[in-house]
């Protein structure tokens, strides 16, 4: 067997393999049903705030959540709400009232099977809150506690026109439990960008941000139930089919 015949043989065999591979991909593309992704708006409420409003006499709050599917993995998301919370500490008692809204985006890192629509997301929000404090009573620091003097001061004092802006890093999960009905939860790490403080007081609690800690950090979470409103569908072609169509 000479060298020329050997090259022709190898070339013919390679051509046969390529032909069989192309035929197999076309058959696979013909048999695989393209996945159809649903796009729309999901609207829900924070069940934790509703439940806390029932069992905690010092708290009233409501949060509405929403997200819109922008692309296969990206969701435009936001929350809007209001809170009325009385904080009772050893040195002071004050009530915070206000509203807030947050807007941002989530990225779904979970790859669903078949027609599942569950989400494991990482995201970010920009939050804005407008609120007021009412100082109900406070205690004056007594360096000589041996003299049992009553150092508490009663009488309300209001601090109005307060505001705060912050960045929020979000990690969350949403699971489809019924047709178009989802339950989920998210954990949040907050960092204040700006904080308008009252004179002779501090923003120890900010609606939407929660309690403030050192270095302007805060934490939060929510537990939601939401309903998905489908608006349109888009076919998500399998990778094999996309490659065959490109040829």
Buried (B, 14 or more C-beta within 10 A) or exposed (E): EEEEEEEEEEEEEEEEEEEEEEEEBBEEBEEEEEBEBBBBBBEBBBBBBBEBBEEEEEBBBBBBBBBBBEEEBBBBBBBBBBBBBBBEEEEBBBBBBBBBBBBBBBBBEEEEEEEEBBBBBEBBBBBBBBBBBBBBBBBEEEEEEEEEEEEEEEEEBEBEEBBBBBBBBBBBBBBBEEEBBBBBBBEBEBEBEEBEEBEEBEBBBBBBBBEBEEEBEBEBBBBBBBBBEEEEEEEEBBEBBEEBEEE
